[in-house]
Amino acid sequence: MIDITWEEPFCAEGNNCFRIGTDPAGNAYIAVSGQEDRPLADSRDALRALVRDIKAGKVDHLL
């Protein structure tokens, strides 16, 4: 398994909580809190943009 360092969960009202993490190589991951064993991987910039949009209220879910 990949050694991922997870940040604290981001939870919006009434929605799932998501966590962002990075591995030692600098790759970024996102997962539903509690399901960190099945993360999605993407570029750090793509994940940063997604989280900004979630926090800005532009999206309220990932799927």
Order of alpha helices (4+ residues) and beta strands (2+ residues): beta-beta-beta-beta-beta-alpha
